[in-house]
Amino acid sequence: MITLRKLLLVAFMVVALVSTHLVSTVSAIPAVKEFDSPGEFPTGLTWDGEYLWVTSFISERIYKVDPDDGRVIESFSSPDSDPEGLAWDGNYIWHVDGGNAYELGEEAELYIYKIDPQSGDATQMFEAPGGLNAEDLAWGGGYLWYVDGAPEAEAEGTTTIYKIDVSNGEVVKEFSAPGNHPSGLTWIGSYLWHSDYYNEKIYIINPDNGDVIDSFSAPSEYPGGLAWDGSYLWCADWNSDKIYSMDVSSFPSDNIAPDIDVPSRTPRDNVTIGEEVSVSVNVTDIQSGIKNVTLLYVVNNGTLWTSIPMNENSSTGLYESTIPGQAYGTWVKYKIVAYDNAENQAVKEGESVTYIYQVIPEFPSFLILPLFMIATLLAVIVYRRKHSM
């Protein structure tokens, strides 16, 4: 039910934000498609593989929407009075409610609900972590992600993103959100995507540590709930009551080179005449991924490097290659070069025995004379025994 309290709250929020809103100076990417939200003040947004689901803060309903034209397929009441974020886990809708926190203050109880999309019934619920301003949810990596904030937040680091184990509602990880007025959250590939309505930005976040990989300006002034349909990023704008999609295929921009660990070689110590040397190394790239890894080697301090492709071992995940056997006394030096799919290059080389070795005889030279003397002595003993019998 639309209450006077809710209408006054929305009016206050809009006036406050318009009076203090910072207009972004970064060019925004354009909207691909746009239609009216089925309910006023859309907050949460998610994608079930075929349809969008939208929450309306005013109507207190959750809508199933056709992404082609915005047509409402069905709707049902939210489990509480202040519907906010949505997420889809493949079978169920996850929903967080604001718990009337603006009126109840510290006495408010914010809950996260698991909802059957067929009936609209809540089948599980647990208390939301953090502060008193629920924002949005995302499902990724087998966990539920949740962002909260506070309208009065004035400094970065005062809002939090939580990773939640839904089997027990426990927080398994948390880190600060990049902005101070978070609004939307979704999962694309291996990253969290997060909107902040105050600075009109959408951030791409490494879920392992909260680091910002990239960011860009949203097409609208008040980006809210986010959803990913496999091709386009959808956003709910609660000020204009619009739902729109964006082509974000050019993000995140990758300017970080691959990471190459210290390689290992076999044999680790002496390399004998004609013996092949196997080299293995772990190479990773958190953004665009590894394009290729190459081992290059040079002999006897020459200038002509020979290149050998390194192939990834599906069992170990290591990149492997083999340096051919060499003649006695040959000095061999090698290095590893890796490229990611954005053409960033990384090189791993050094002056230690890991990267440089010399081919030696089967027996080291300092042992040849003693072994020869022993062999001669044994031959003399055997000879004398035979002739003394």
C-alpha positions as CSV (number, residue, x, y, z in Angstrom):
1,M,0.0,0.0,0.0
2,I,1.3,3.5,-0.9
3,T,1.6,5.4,2.4
4,L,2.0,9.1,3.0
5,R,5.3,8.2,4.8
6,K,6.6,6.5,1.7
7,L,5.6,9.4,-0.6
8,L,7.2,11.9,1.7
9,L,10.4,9.8,1.9
10,V,10.7,9.5,-1.9
11,A,10.1,13.2,-2.3
12,F,12.7,14.0,0.3
13,M,15.3,11.7,-1.3
14,V,14.8,13.2,-4.7
15,V,15.0,16.8,-3.5
16,A,18.1,16.1,-1.4
17,L,19.9,14.3,-4.2
18,V,19.1,16.9,-6.9
19,S,20.4,19.7,-4.6
20,T,23.7,17.9,-4.0
21,H,24.1,15.7,-7.1
22,L,27.5,15.6,-8.7
23,V,27.4,15.5,-12.5
24,S,30.0,13.2,-14.0
25,T,32.5,14.6,-16.5
26,V,33.2,11.2,-18.0
27,S,31.4,10.3,-21.2
28,A,28.6,7.8,-20.6
29,I,28.0,4.8,-22.8
30,P,24.5,5.1,-24.6
31,A,21.5,3.0,-23.8
32,V,20.6,0.4,-26.3
33,K,16.9,-0.1,-25.3
34,E,14.7,1.7,-22.9
35,F,11.1,1.3,-21.5
36,D,9.0,2.5,-18.6
37,S,9.3,0.6,-15.3
38,P,6.1,-1.3,-14.5
39,G,6.1,0.4,-11.1
40,E,7.2,3.7,-9.7
41,F,10.7,4.1,-8.1
42,P,12.2,0.8,-9.4
43,T,14.9,-0.5,-7.2
44,G,15.9,-4.1,-7.7
45,L,16.5,-5.8,-11.0
46,T,17.5,-9.3,-12.0
47,W,17.4,-11.8,-15.0
48,D,16.1,-15.3,-14.9
49,G,17.4,-16.4,-18.3
50,E,14.3,-15.3,-20.2
51,Y,12.6,-12.4,-18.3
52,L,13.6,-9.4,-16.2
53,W,12.3,-9.1,-12.6
54,V,11.8,-5.6,-11.2
55,T,10.9,-4.3,-7.7
56,S,8.9,-1.1,-7.2
57,F,9.5,0.7,-3.9
58,I,6.1,2.5,-4.3
59,S,3.8,-0.3,-5.3
60,E,5.6,-2.8,-3.1
61,R,5.4,-5.4,-5.8
62,I,7.8,-7.6,-7.8
63,Y,7.2,-7.7,-11.5
64,K,8.1,-10.3,-14.2
65,V,8.8,-8.2,-17.4
66,D,9.3,-9.0,-21.0
67,P,12.6,-7.4,-22.0
68,D,11.5,-6.8,-25.6
69,D,8.8,-4.3,-24.7
70,G,8.5,-3.9,-20.9
71,R,5.2,-5.8,-20.8
72,V,4.3,-7.2,-17.4
73,I,4.0,-11.0,-17.5
74,E,3.0,-11.4,-13.9
75,S,3.5,-9.8,-10.5
76,F,3.2,-10.5,-6.8
77,S,3.5,-8.6,-3.5
78,S,6.9,-8.3,-2.0
79,P,7.3,-10.0,1.4
80,D,7.7,-6.7,3.3
81,S,7.0,-3.0,2.9
82,D,10.3,-1.6,1.4
83,P,11.4,-3.8,-1.5
84,E,14.9,-3.2,-2.7
85,G,17.4,-5.6,-4.5
86,L,16.9,-8.8,-6.4
87,A,19.1,-11.7,-7.5
88,W,18.5,-15.0,-9.4
89,D,20.4,-18.2,-8.4
90,G,19.1,-20.3,-11.3
91,N,16.0,-21.5,-9.6
92,Y,14.9,-18.9,-7.0
93,I,14.6,-15.1,-6.6
94,W,16.6,-13.6,-3.7
95,H,15.2,-10.3,-2.4
96,V,16.3,-7.8,0.2
97,D,13.8,-5.5,1.9
98,G,14.6,-2.2,3.6
99,G,12.6,-3.0,6.7
100,N,11.1,0.4,7.1
101,A,14.5,1.6,8.4
102,Y,13.8,5.2,7.6
103,E,11.0,5.3,10.1
104,L,12.1,2.7,12.6
105,G,15.8,3.6,12.7
106,E,17.9,1.4,14.9
107,E,14.9,-0.8,15.7
108,A,14.4,-1.8,12.0
109,E,15.1,-5.4,11.0
110,L,16.3,-5.9,7.4
111,Y,15.8,-9.4,5.9
112,I,16.9,-11.2,2.8
113,Y,14.3,-13.6,1.4
114,K,14.4,-16.6,-0.9
115,I,11.3,-16.5,-3.1
116,D,9.6,-19.1,-5.2
117,P,9.1,-17.4,-8.6
118,Q,6.0,-19.5,-9.3
119,S,4.0,-18.6,-6.2
120,G,5.8,-15.5,-4.9
121,D,6.1,-17.2,-1.5
122,A,9.2,-16.7,0.6
123,T,10.7,-20.1,1.4
124,Q,13.7,-18.9,3.4
125,M,14.7,-15.7,5.2
126,F,17.6,-14.5,7.3
127,E,18.7,-11.1,8.6
128,A,20.7,-8.9,6.3
129,P,24.2,-8.0,7.5
130,G,25.5,-4.5,7.9
131,G,23.7,-1.2,8.3
132,L,20.2,0.1,7.9
133,N,20.1,0.9,4.2
134,A,19.5,-2.2,2.0
135,E,20.4,-1.7,-1.6
136,D,21.0,-4.7,-4.0
137,L,21.9,-8.3,-4.4
138,A,23.8,-10.4,-6.9
139,W,24.4,-14.1,-7.4
140,G,27.9,-15.3,-8.4
141,G,30.4,-18.0,-7.8
142,G,27.8,-20.0,-5.8
143,Y,27.3,-17.2,-3.3
144,L,24.9,-14.4,-2.7
145,W,26.4,-10.9,-2.7
146,Y,24.8,-7.9,-0.9
147,V,25.6,-4.2,-0.8
148,D,24.3,-1.8,1.8
149,G,24.9,1.8,2.5
150,A,23.6,4.9,4.1
151,P,22.2,8.1,2.5
152,E,24.2,10.3,4.9
153,A,27.5,8.6,4.0
154,E,30.0,11.3,3.1
155,A,33.2,9.4,2.7
156,E,34.3,6.3,0.7
157,G,34.7,3.2,2.7
158,T,31.5,3.7,4.7
159,T,29.5,1.2,2.6
160,T,30.1,-2.5,2.3
161,I,29.7,-5.4,-0.1
162,Y,29.1,-8.8,1.6
163,K,29.6,-12.3,0.3
164,I,27.0,-14.6,2.0
165,D,26.7,-18.3,2.3
166,V,22.9,-18.8,1.9
167,S,22.9,-22.2,3.6
168,N,23.2,-20.4,6.9
169,G,23.1,-16.7,6.2
170,E,26.7,-16.2,7.4
171,V,29.0,-13.6,5.9
172,V,32.2,-15.3,4.5
173,K,33.8,-12.1,3.1
174,E,33.3,-8.4,3.1
175,F,35.0,-5.2,1.7
176,S,34.2,-1.6,1.2
177,A,32.2,-0.5,-1.8
178,P,34.1,1.9,-4.1
179,G,31.5,4.7,-3.9
180,N,29.6,6.2,-1.0
181,H,26.1,5.8,-2.3
182,P,25.8,2.2,-3.7
183,S,22.6,1.2,-5.5
184,G,23.0,-1.7,-7.9
185,L,24.9,-5.0,-8.0
186,T,25.2,-7.9,-10.5
187,W,27.6,-10.6,-11.6
188,I,29.2,-10.8,-15.0
189,G,31.8,-13.4,-15.9
190,S,34.1,-13.4,-12.8
191,Y,33.5,-9.9,-11.6
192,L,30.9,-7.9,-9.6
193,W,29.4,-4.9,-11.4
194,H,28.2,-2.2,-9.0
195,S,26.4,1.1,-9.6
196,D,26.6,4.2,-7.4
197,Y,23.8,6.7,-8.0
198,Y,25.5,9.7,-6.4
199,N,28.5,9.8,-8.9
200,E,26.5,8.2,-11.7
201,K,29.1,5.5,-12.1
202,I,29.2,1.7,-12.7
203,Y,32.2,-0.1,-11.2
204,I,33.7,-3.4,-12.2
205,I,35.1,-5.1,-9.0
206,N,37.4,-8.0,-8.3
207,P,35.4,-10.1,-5.9
208,D,38.5,-11.5,-4.3
209,N,39.7,-8.3,-2.8
210,G,37.3,-5.5,-3.7
211,D,39.7,-3.8,-6.1
212,V,38.2,-1.7,-8.9
213,I,39.1,-3.1,-12.3
214,D,37.4,-0.4,-14.3
215,S,34.5,2.1,-14.2
216,F,32.4,4.2,-16.5
217,S,29.5,6.7,-16.4
218,A,26.0,5.4,-16.6
219,P,23.6,6.7,-19.3
220,S,21.2,8.0,-16.7
221,E,21.7,10.3,-13.6
222,Y,20.4,7.8,-11.0
223,P,21.6,4.3,-11.9
224,G,20.0,1.7,-9.5
225,G,19.5,-2.0,-9.7
226,L,21.6,-4.0,-12.3
227,A,21.1,-7.2,-14.2
228,W,23.0,-9.1,-16.8
229,D,21.2,-11.1,-19.6
230,G,24.2,-12.6,-21.1
231,S,24.5,-9.9,-23.8
232,Y,23.5,-6.6,-22.3
233,L,23.7,-4.9,-18.9
234,W,20.3,-3.7,-17.7
235,C,19.8,-0.9,-15.2
236,A,16.8,0.6,-13.3
237,D,16.7,4.3,-12.9
238,W,14.5,5.1,-10.0
239,N,14.3,8.9,-10.7
240,S,13.1,8.6,-14.3
241,D,11.2,5.3,-13.7
242,K,13.0,3.8,-16.7
243,I,14.6,0.4,-17.4
244,Y,17.4,0.4,-20.0
245,S,20.1,-1.8,-21.4
246,M,23.7,-1.1,-22.3
247,D,26.3,-2.7,-24.5
248,V,29.3,-3.2,-22.2
249,S,31.3,-5.5,-24.4
250,S,34.2,-3.1,-24.4
251,F,34.6,-3.3,-20.6
252,P,36.6,-4.0,-18.6
253,S,39.5,-2.3,-20.4
254,D,42.6,-4.4,-19.8
255,N,45.9,-2.6,-19.3
256,I,47.4,-5.0,-16.9
257,A,50.1,-7.5,-18.1
258,P,49.8,-11.2,-17.2
259,D,51.5,-12.5,-14.0
260,I,54.3,-15.0,-14.5
261,D,55.5,-17.0,-11.5
262,V,59.1,-18.2,-11.1
263,P,59.5,-21.2,-13.5
264,S,60.9,-24.6,-12.6
265,R,63.1,-26.8,-14.7
266,T,63.9,-30.5,-14.8
267,P,66.6,-31.5,-14.2
268,R,67.0,-28.9,-11.5
269,D,70.8,-29.2,-11.2
270,N,73.3,-30.7,-13.6
271,V,72.3,-31.0,-17.3
272,T,74.3,-33.6,-19.2
273,I,75.2,-33.9,-22.9
274,G,72.1,-34.3,-25.1
275,E,69.7,-34.1,-22.1
276,E,66.4,-32.3,-22.7
277,V,65.3,-29.7,-20.1
278,S,61.6,-29.4,-19.2
279,V,60.4,-26.0,-18.1
280,S,57.0,-25.4,-16.4
281,V,55.5,-22.1,-15.1
282,N,52.2,-20.7,-13.8
283,V,50.9,-17.8,-15.8
284,T,47.6,-16.0,-15.0
285,D,45.7,-13.0,-16.2
286,I,42.7,-11.9,-14.2
287,Q,41.0,-9.8,-17.0
288,S,41.2,-10.7,-20.6
289,G,42.9,-14.1,-20.1
290,I,46.1,-15.6,-21.5
291,K,46.5,-15.5,-25.3
292,N,49.9,-17.3,-25.5
293,V,53.0,-18.2,-23.6
294,T,56.4,-18.7,-25.3
295,L,59.8,-20.0,-24.1
296,L,62.8,-18.4,-25.8
297,Y,66.4,-19.7,-25.3
298,V,69.8,-18.6,-26.5
299,V,73.1,-20.6,-26.4
300,N,76.6,-19.4,-25.6
301,N,75.6,-15.7,-25.0
302,G,74.4,-15.4,-28.6
303,T,71.9,-12.9,-29.9
304,L,69.6,-15.3,-31.9
305,W,66.8,-16.5,-29.6
306,T,64.9,-19.7,-30.5
307,S,61.2,-19.6,-29.6
308,I,59.2,-22.6,-28.4
309,P,55.4,-22.4,-27.7
310,M,54.5,-23.3,-24.1
311,N,51.3,-25.4,-23.9
312,E,48.9,-25.4,-20.9
313,N,48.7,-28.7,-19.0
314,S,45.0,-29.3,-18.4
315,S,45.8,-31.3,-15.2
316,T,48.2,-28.9,-13.5
317,G,47.2,-25.6,-15.2
318,L,50.9,-25.0,-15.8
319,Y,52.4,-23.9,-19.1
320,E,55.1,-26.4,-20.2
321,S,57.8,-26.7,-22.9
322,T,61.1,-28.5,-23.5
323,I,64.6,-27.2,-24.5
324,P,66.4,-29.6,-26.8
325,G,69.6,-31.4,-25.6
326,Q,72.8,-29.6,-26.3
327,A,76.5,-30.4,-26.8
328,Y,79.1,-30.5,-24.0
329,G,80.1,-27.1,-22.6
330,T,77.1,-25.3,-24.1
331,W,75.7,-22.4,-22.0
332,V,71.9,-22.1,-22.2
333,K,69.9,-19.1,-21.1
334,Y,66.1,-18.9,-21.4
335,K,63.2,-16.5,-20.7
336,I,59.4,-16.7,-20.8
337,V,57.1,-14.2,-22.6
338,A,53.4,-14.1,-22.2
339,Y,50.6,-12.1,-23.9
340,D,47.0,-11.7,-22.7
341,N,44.1,-11.2,-25.1
342,A,44.4,-7.4,-24.8
343,E,48.0,-7.8,-26.1
344,N,49.6,-6.8,-22.8
345,Q,53.1,-8.4,-22.6
346,A,55.0,-9.8,-19.6
347,V,58.5,-11.2,-19.5
348,K,60.1,-13.4,-16.9
349,E,63.9,-13.7,-17.0
350,G,66.9,-13.6,-14.7
351,E,70.6,-14.4,-14.1
352,S,70.1,-17.2,-11.5
353,V,70.6,-20.9,-12.1
354,T,66.9,-21.1,-12.7
355,Y,67.3,-19.4,-16.1
356,I,70.9,-20.3,-17.0
357,Y,72.8,-23.6,-17.1
358,Q,75.8,-25.3,-18.7
359,V,75.9,-28.7,-20.2
360,I,78.4,-31.0,-18.5
361,P,79.7,-34.5,-19.2
362,E,77.9,-37.5,-17.8
363,F,80.7,-37.5,-15.1
364,P,82.0,-34.1,-14.1
365,S,85.6,-33.5,-15.3
366,F,87.1,-33.4,-11.8
367,L,86.0,-37.1,-11.4
368,I,87.3,-38.4,-14.7
369,L,91.0,-38.7,-13.5
370,P,90.2,-40.4,-10.2
371,L,87.9,-42.8,-11.9
372,F,90.5,-43.5,-14.6
373,M,93.1,-44.2,-11.9
374,I,90.7,-46.5,-10.0
375,A,89.8,-48.4,-13.1
376,T,93.5,-48.8,-14.0
377,L,94.3,-50.1,-10.5
378,L,91.5,-52.6,-10.7
379,A,92.6,-53.8,-14.1
380,V,96.2,-54.3,-12.7
381,I,94.9,-56.3,-9.7
382,V,92.8,-58.6,-11.9
383,Y,95.7,-59.1,-14.3
384,R,98.2,-60.1,-11.5
385,R,95.7,-62.5,-9.9
386,K,95.2,-64.3,-13.2
387,H,98.9,-64.7,-13.8
388,S,99.7,-65.7,-10.2
389,M,97.4,-68.7,-10.3
